[in-house]
Amino acid sequence: LCWRLLMGVLGIILNHIGVSLGWLYLAMGNMIGSAVVPVAMALCWRKASGVAAIAGAVFGLIAAMCTWLIYSAVDRDSTTTTLFQSTGEDAHMLSGNLVAILSSAFITTVVSLIRPDDCDWETTTKQIPLIEEDPFAHYNADTEEQMMRAMKFILTWGVGLTFVLVVVWPVLAIPAGVFSKGYFTFWVAISITWGILACLAMLLLPLWEAKGAILGVLSNGKIVKWDAAEHAEKVAEAKEKALERSAEEGDGEDLDNDE
């Protein structure tokens, strides 16, 4: 609720000062684009270091903002275009986005080569339980039946609504030809009603489906019982199996080395 209220107020403020959704979307590339490559390298390159990732993200952001704002200030007609309007032009946005991505990639790579890290991925893979060992990765018969019913419900309503919105609704508008003011008002009213109902469904249905867990948390387990001891026991069993698997793999590697 707090998040929705915050986003609503922020949206009203941005709309009032003239910030469009397109401007905000492209500006996000200048603001957060420099973090893309450092995060990707941290996940995929064992030599990528934390210092390099931070340096790439921070200095890439600085370079992107400087490029974007300076280019917008220089490449504009001051008599007809304000600085803010100039920042929204495609070429100026593109320059900032490219500098954010490319400069962060360059900085992260160079710093990682100078001060490399040595991430041992095997320590993480061996400590993570496999699907077969995870007690929460398997469904019982009742849960599987519920999922099948949910899938049928989603397919039925998804295909049906898609057909209505893509085919039926436009076809119904053909006889009207050019919309009169009254017909257009009716059309807009239906669209607004549809949007409101869709928003209510997205907000309320998840709360209704999770009402048991929510009541359990709010009442400290008094309304909805949740066996924490049983949950902890299953987690401990999964960790124990993962450790046993890791030890067996380690013994196998020792035998291979001896041979």
Secondary structure, DSSP 8 states (H G I E B T S, - for coil): -HHHHHHHHHHHHHHHTT--HHHHHHHHHHHHGGGHHHHHHHHH-TT--HHHHHHHHHHHHHHHHHHHHHHHHHSS-TTT--HHHHHTSHHHHHHHHHHHHHHHHHHHHHHHHHS-----HHHHHHHS--GGG-TTS---HHHHHHHHHHHHHHHHHHHHHHHIIIIIHHHHHTTT-S--HHHHHHHHHHHHHHHHHHHHHHHHHHHHHTHHHHHHHHTTTSSS---HHHHHHHHHHHHHHHHHHHHHHHHHHHHHHH-
